[in-house]
Amino acid sequence: MKVSEQEAVESTARRLGTVLDRRREQIAQRWADAPLFRTVFTVSREEAVDACKAVVDALSDVASSGRLEDIASPGFDSVRDQLGRMSSARTRAGSSPARIADEVAALREPVAELLLAEFSDPSSPEAAEGLLALTALMGTLRLVVMQAALNSGEELIARQRQQLLEVTTPVISLWEGVVAVPLIGTLDSARSQVVMESLLAGIVDQRARYAILDITGVPTVDSLVAQHLMKTVAAARLMGAECIVSGIRPAIAQTIVQLGIDLGSVLTRASLADALAYALSRLGIEVSPRASMR
C-alpha cells in the first residue's frame, strides 16, 4: 500500500474514532437494548448503558490509533474482562458461540446509522470509506469477544476441574487424631497434588497424628503414582503425622515389585480397617466387640 493510501486509511480511522467519541451517549443508549447487553446487565438499564459506554470508549481508542484490525490493540485492554464475562454469561444462558458472534455483529447497524448522519451526503466516497472502517473495527471487536469467551471458558473449565478433583478427594475424620483419604479412580500429577494438599490441610484442621491413604479404588499404580504417594507420606511426616497406605491389592503389589519401586519406608496395611486398627492401637485405644445381650 502506498504511503498516501496508508495515511488516508489512518485518517479515516481517526475520523471514525472522533465520531464514536462524539456519539458515545447515543450509541450506548441504543446498544443497551441489544441482546448482548440487555440479557447480561439485568439489574438496571443504567448498568447496561455504562457497560456500553466502556465498549464505545475502547472502540474509539482503537480507531484513533489507526489499528482497526488489531485484536491486540491496547484500546481493548480495558474491556477484555468485561467482554469475557458478558460472553460467559450468554453461554451459560444457552447461547452458542455463533449466536454471540451474531449479537456482536448486530451492534454495527446502530453505529452505522449515526455515522452516516455525520455526512451531508451519505452516498459520498467519504461516507463509504467510513462504513468500511466501521465494518473492519466491528469485525475486530467480534474477534476480541470470541477470544475473551474462549479464555473465560478455559478458566471456567479449569476451575470446575479443580473443584471436581477436590470433591473426589475428601478428607474423612475416622477418629480423634485419625484422618483418611479414600482414593477412587486414576491418579495423575494434578490429582496427586490435590491429594497432598487436602491431606495436609486435614492433618492441620483435625490435629491428626495418623493419616491413612486408602488406594483400594485405584485401578493401577505406576512409578509416577508411587512417587507421588511417597512424597505425600514424606510431607505428612513433616507435618508431624504418620501416614499409612492401605488397600494395596495383589495385582498392584506385583506391579510395584516388577517396577522395582521401593516402598520400604512407607507403612502399609492390607485394608482401611487394618490401617484404622493400627492407628487406634498406637493411640492407646482398644476397640472390642460389644458383649452379646441375653
TIPAKE-786038 format. One record per residue (C-alpha): x negated, y negated, z negated; residue in three letters. Coordinates in steps of 0.2 Angstrom, whole numbers, plus 5000, padded with zeros to 4 digits. Example, Ala and Ser with C-alpha at 12.3 -4.5 7.8 and 13.67 -1.06 7.14 Angstrom:
BEGIN
+------+------+------+------+
|    x |    y |    z | code |
+------+------+------+------+
| 4938 | 5022 | 4961 |  ALA |
| 4932 | 5005 | 4964 |  SER |
+------+------+------+------+
***
This chain:
BEGIN
+------+------+------+------+
|    x |    y |    z | code |
+------+------+------+------+
| 5000 | 5000 | 5000 |  MET |
| 4993 | 4983 | 5005 |  LYS |
| 4989 | 4971 | 4991 |  VAL |
| 5003 | 4959 | 4996 |  SER |
| 5016 | 4973 | 4996 |  GLU |
| 5010 | 4979 | 4979 |  GLN |
| 5012 | 4961 | 4972 |  GLU |
| 5029 | 4960 | 4980 |  ALA |
| 5034 | 4976 | 4971 |  VAL |
| 5027 | 4969 | 4954 |  GLU |
| 5036 | 4953 | 4957 |  SER |
| 5052 | 4962 | 4960 |  THR |
| 5050 | 4972 | 4944 |  ALA |
| 5046 | 4957 | 4934 |  ARG |
| 5062 | 4948 | 4940 |  ARG |
| 5071 | 4964 | 4935 |  LEU |
| 5064 | 4963 | 4918 |  GLY |
| 5069 | 4945 | 4916 |  THR |
| 5087 | 4949 | 4922 |  VAL |
| 5088 | 4963 | 4909 |  LEU |
| 5082 | 4952 | 4895 |  ASP |
| 5094 | 4938 | 4900 |  ARG |
| 5109 | 4950 | 4902 |  ARG |
| 5104 | 4960 | 4887 |  ARG |
| 5120 | 4957 | 4877 |  GLU |
| 5132 | 4961 | 4892 |  GLN |
| 5123 | 4977 | 4896 |  ILE |
| 5123 | 4983 | 4878 |  ALA |
| 5142 | 4979 | 4877 |  GLN |
| 5145 | 4990 | 4892 |  ARG |
| 5134 | 5004 | 4888 |  TRP |
| 5141 | 5005 | 4870 |  ALA |
| 5157 | 5013 | 4878 |  ASP |
| 5147 | 5026 | 4889 |  ALA |
| 5147 | 5044 | 4883 |  PRO |
| 5129 | 5044 | 4879 |  LEU |
| 5130 | 5031 | 4866 |  PHE |
| 5149 | 5032 | 4861 |  ARG |
| 5148 | 5050 | 4856 |  THR |
| 5132 | 5048 | 4846 |  VAL |
| 5135 | 5032 | 4837 |  PHE |
| 5152 | 5035 | 4829 |  THR |
| 5150 | 5025 | 4813 |  VAL |
| 5154 | 5009 | 4821 |  SER |
| 5153 | 5001 | 4839 |  ARG |
| 5141 | 4988 | 4832 |  GLU |
| 5129 | 5003 | 4829 |  GLU |
| 5131 | 5009 | 4847 |  ALA |
| 5128 | 4991 | 4853 |  VAL |
| 5112 | 4989 | 4843 |  ASP |
| 5105 | 5005 | 4850 |  ALA |
| 5109 | 5000 | 4867 |  CYS |
| 5100 | 4983 | 4865 |  LYS |
| 5085 | 4993 | 4859 |  ALA |
| 5085 | 5003 | 4875 |  VAL |
| 5088 | 4987 | 4886 |  VAL |
| 5073 | 4979 | 4877 |  ASP |
| 5062 | 4994 | 4881 |  ALA |
| 5068 | 4994 | 4900 |  LEU |
| 5064 | 4975 | 4901 |  SER |
| 5047 | 4978 | 4894 |  ASP |
| 5043 | 4992 | 4906 |  VAL |
| 5050 | 4982 | 4921 |  ALA |
| 5040 | 4966 | 4916 |  SER |
| 5024 | 4977 | 4915 |  SER |
| 5027 | 4982 | 4933 |  GLY |
| 5026 | 5001 | 4928 |  ARG |
| 5043 | 5006 | 4934 |  LEU |
| 5039 | 5024 | 4937 |  GLU |
| 5028 | 5027 | 4922 |  ASP |
| 5036 | 5038 | 4909 |  ILE |
| 5020 | 5035 | 4898 |  ALA |
| 5023 | 5016 | 4899 |  SER |
| 5021 | 5008 | 4881 |  PRO |
| 5038 | 5000 | 4883 |  GLY |
| 5046 | 5016 | 4880 |  PHE |
| 5037 | 5020 | 4864 |  ASP |
| 5049 | 5010 | 4853 |  SER |
| 5064 | 5021 | 4859 |  VAL |
| 5057 | 5038 | 4861 |  ARG |
| 5063 | 5044 | 4844 |  ASP |
| 5080 | 5036 | 4846 |  GLN |
| 5082 | 5044 | 4864 |  LEU |
| 5076 | 5061 | 4857 |  GLY |
| 5089 | 5060 | 4843 |  ARG |
| 5103 | 5055 | 4855 |  MET |
| 5099 | 5069 | 4867 |  SER |
| 5098 | 5082 | 4852 |  SER |
| 5115 | 5076 | 4846 |  ALA |
| 5123 | 5078 | 4863 |  ARG |
| 5115 | 5095 | 4865 |  THR |
| 5122 | 5100 | 4848 |  ARG |
| 5139 | 5094 | 4854 |  ALA |
| 5138 | 5106 | 4868 |  GLY |
| 5131 | 5095 | 4882 |  SER |
| 5119 | 5103 | 4894 |  SER |
| 5103 | 5095 | 4900 |  PRO |
| 5111 | 5092 | 4917 |  ALA |
| 5126 | 5083 | 4909 |  ARG |
| 5114 | 5072 | 4898 |  ILE |
| 5104 | 5068 | 4914 |  ALA |
| 5121 | 5063 | 4922 |  ASP |
| 5126 | 5052 | 4907 |  GLU |
| 5109 | 5043 | 4908 |  VAL |
| 5111 | 5041 | 4927 |  ALA |
| 5128 | 5033 | 4924 |  ALA |
| 5120 | 5019 | 4914 |  LEU |
| 5114 | 5012 | 4931 |  ARG |
| 5130 | 5006 | 4938 |  GLU |
| 5135 | 4993 | 4924 |  PRO |
| 5117 | 4986 | 4926 |  VAL |
| 5118 | 4985 | 4945 |  ALA |
| 5134 | 4975 | 4944 |  GLU |
| 5126 | 4962 | 4933 |  LEU |
| 5110 | 4962 | 4943 |  LEU |
| 5119 | 4958 | 4960 |  LEU |
| 5128 | 4944 | 4951 |  ALA |
| 5111 | 4936 | 4949 |  GLU |
| 5110 | 4933 | 4968 |  PHE |
| 5120 | 4921 | 4978 |  SER |
| 5121 | 4934 | 4992 |  ASP |
| 5122 | 4952 | 4985 |  PRO |
| 5118 | 4958 | 5003 |  SER |
| 5102 | 4949 | 5004 |  SER |
| 5085 | 4959 | 5005 |  PRO |
| 5080 | 4952 | 4988 |  GLU |
| 5096 | 4960 | 4981 |  ALA |
| 5092 | 4976 | 4989 |  ALA |
| 5074 | 4976 | 4983 |  GLU |
| 5081 | 4973 | 4965 |  GLY |
| 5093 | 4988 | 4966 |  LEU |
| 5079 | 4999 | 4972 |  LEU |
| 5068 | 4993 | 4957 |  ALA |
| 5083 | 4996 | 4946 |  LEU |
| 5085 | 5014 | 4953 |  THR |
| 5067 | 5018 | 4950 |  ALA |
| 5067 | 5011 | 4932 |  LEU |
| 5083 | 5021 | 4928 |  MET |
| 5076 | 5037 | 4935 |  GLY |
| 5061 | 5035 | 4924 |  THR |
| 5072 | 5032 | 4909 |  LEU |
| 5081 | 5049 | 4914 |  ARG |
| 5064 | 5057 | 4914 |  LEU |
| 5060 | 5050 | 4897 |  VAL |
| 5076 | 5056 | 4889 |  VAL |
| 5073 | 5073 | 4896 |  MET |
| 5056 | 5073 | 4889 |  GLN |
| 5062 | 5067 | 4872 |  ALA |
| 5075 | 5080 | 4872 |  ALA |
| 5063 | 5094 | 4876 |  LEU |
| 5051 | 5088 | 4862 |  ASN |
| 5066 | 5087 | 4850 |  SER |
| 5072 | 5104 | 4855 |  GLY |
| 5054 | 5111 | 4852 |  GLU |
| 5053 | 5103 | 4835 |  GLU |
| 5071 | 5110 | 4830 |  LEU |
| 5066 | 5127 | 4836 |  ILE |
| 5050 | 5126 | 4825 |  ALA |
| 5060 | 5121 | 4810 |  ARG |
| 5073 | 5134 | 4812 |  GLN |
| 5059 | 5147 | 4814 |  ARG |
| 5051 | 5141 | 4799 |  GLN |
| 5067 | 5142 | 4789 |  GLN |
| 5071 | 5159 | 4796 |  LEU |
| 5054 | 5165 | 4790 |  LEU |
| 5057 | 5158 | 4773 |  GLU |
| 5074 | 5166 | 4772 |  VAL |
| 5067 | 5183 | 4777 |  THR |
| 5053 | 5181 | 4764 |  THR |
| 5062 | 5180 | 4747 |  PRO |
| 5053 | 5180 | 4731 |  VAL |
| 5063 | 5190 | 4718 |  ILE |
| 5061 | 5189 | 4699 |  SER |
| 5061 | 5208 | 4693 |  LEU |
| 5057 | 5204 | 4675 |  TRP |
| 5050 | 5191 | 4665 |  GLU |
| 5032 | 5189 | 4671 |  GLY |
| 5035 | 5200 | 4687 |  VAL |
| 5040 | 5195 | 4704 |  VAL |
| 5041 | 5204 | 4720 |  ALA |
| 5042 | 5200 | 4739 |  VAL |
| 5051 | 5214 | 4749 |  PRO |
| 5045 | 5213 | 4767 |  LEU |
| 5055 | 5219 | 4781 |  ILE |
| 5050 | 5219 | 4800 |  GLY |
| 5034 | 5215 | 4809 |  THR |
| 5021 | 5204 | 4800 |  LEU |
| 5012 | 5191 | 4811 |  ASP |
| 5000 | 5177 | 4807 |  SER |
| 5014 | 5164 | 4804 |  ALA |
| 5025 | 5175 | 4794 |  ARG |
| 5010 | 5181 | 4783 |  SER |
| 5006 | 5163 | 4779 |  GLN |
| 5024 | 5161 | 4774 |  VAL |
| 5022 | 5176 | 4763 |  VAL |
| 5007 | 5170 | 4754 |  MET |
| 5014 | 5153 | 4751 |  GLU |
| 5031 | 5159 | 4745 |  SER |
| 5022 | 5172 | 4733 |  LEU |
| 5010 | 5159 | 4726 |  LEU |
| 5025 | 5147 | 4723 |  ALA |
| 5034 | 5161 | 4715 |  GLY |
| 5020 | 5165 | 4704 |  ILE |
| 5019 | 5147 | 4698 |  VAL |
| 5038 | 5144 | 4696 |  ASP |
| 5040 | 5161 | 4687 |  GLN |
| 5024 | 5160 | 4677 |  ARG |
| 5021 | 5178 | 4684 |  ALA |
| 5007 | 5189 | 4678 |  ARG |
| 5011 | 5203 | 4691 |  TYR |
| 5016 | 5201 | 4709 |  ALA |
| 5022 | 5215 | 4720 |  ILE |
| 5021 | 5215 | 4739 |  LEU |
| 5033 | 5229 | 4745 |  ASP |
| 5030 | 5234 | 4763 |  ILE |
| 5042 | 5249 | 4764 |  THR |
| 5051 | 5240 | 4778 |  GLY |
| 5036 | 5235 | 4788 |  VAL |
| 5035 | 5247 | 4803 |  PRO |
| 5016 | 5246 | 4807 |  THR |
| 5001 | 5240 | 4799 |  VAL |
| 4986 | 5235 | 4809 |  ASP |
| 4969 | 5227 | 4804 |  SER |
| 4976 | 5209 | 4806 |  LEU |
| 4991 | 5213 | 4794 |  VAL |
| 4979 | 5222 | 4782 |  ALA |
| 4968 | 5207 | 4782 |  GLN |
| 4982 | 5196 | 4778 |  HIS |
| 4988 | 5207 | 4764 |  LEU |
| 4970 | 5207 | 4756 |  MET |
| 4970 | 5188 | 4757 |  LYS |
| 4987 | 5187 | 4749 |  THR |
| 4981 | 5198 | 4735 |  VAL |
| 4965 | 5188 | 4733 |  ALA |
| 4975 | 5172 | 4732 |  ALA |
| 4987 | 5179 | 4719 |  ALA |
| 4972 | 5184 | 4708 |  ARG |
| 4965 | 5166 | 4709 |  LEU |
| 4982 | 5160 | 4703 |  MET |
| 4980 | 5172 | 4688 |  GLY |
| 4992 | 5186 | 4694 |  ALA |
| 4988 | 5204 | 4698 |  GLU |
| 4995 | 5209 | 4715 |  CYS |
| 5002 | 5226 | 4718 |  ILE |
| 5005 | 5233 | 4736 |  VAL |
| 5019 | 5246 | 4736 |  SER |
| 5028 | 5256 | 4749 |  GLY |
| 5014 | 5262 | 4759 |  ILE |
| 5021 | 5276 | 4769 |  ARG |
| 5011 | 5292 | 4775 |  PRO |
| 5011 | 5286 | 4793 |  ALA |
| 5004 | 5269 | 4788 |  ILE |
| 4992 | 5277 | 4776 |  ALA |
| 4985 | 5287 | 4790 |  GLN |
| 4984 | 5272 | 4802 |  THR |
| 4974 | 5262 | 4788 |  ILE |
| 4962 | 5277 | 4786 |  VAL |
| 4959 | 5278 | 4805 |  GLN |
| 4956 | 5260 | 4807 |  LEU |
| 4943 | 5261 | 4793 |  GLY |
| 4951 | 5247 | 4783 |  ILE |
| 4945 | 5247 | 4765 |  ASP |
| 4959 | 5243 | 4753 |  LEU |
| 4949 | 5250 | 4738 |  GLY |
| 4950 | 5233 | 4730 |  SER |
| 4969 | 5232 | 4731 |  VAL |
| 4980 | 5240 | 4718 |  LEU |
| 4994 | 5251 | 4727 |  THR |
| 5009 | 5261 | 4722 |  ARG |
| 5020 | 5273 | 4732 |  ALA |
| 5036 | 5263 | 4729 |  SER |
| 5043 | 5247 | 4722 |  LEU |
| 5049 | 5257 | 4707 |  ALA |
| 5032 | 5264 | 4703 |  ASP |
| 5025 | 5246 | 4705 |  ALA |
| 5038 | 5239 | 4693 |  LEU |
| 5034 | 5253 | 4681 |  ALA |
| 5016 | 5249 | 4681 |  TYR |
| 5018 | 5231 | 4679 |  ALA |
| 5030 | 5233 | 4664 |  LEU |
| 5018 | 5246 | 4656 |  SER |
| 5004 | 5233 | 4657 |  ARG |
| 5016 | 5220 | 4649 |  LEU |
| 5018 | 5232 | 4635 |  GLY |
| 5036 | 5235 | 4639 |  ILE |
| 5043 | 5253 | 4639 |  GLU |
| 5059 | 5257 | 4648 |  VAL |
| 5068 | 5273 | 4643 |  SER |
| 5084 | 5281 | 4649 |  PRO |
| 5100 | 5277 | 4639 |  ARG |
| 5105 | 5290 | 4627 |  ALA |
| 5120 | 5300 | 4633 |  SER |
| 5136 | 5297 | 4625 |  MET |
| 5145 | 5312 | 4617 |  ARG |
+------+------+------+------+
***
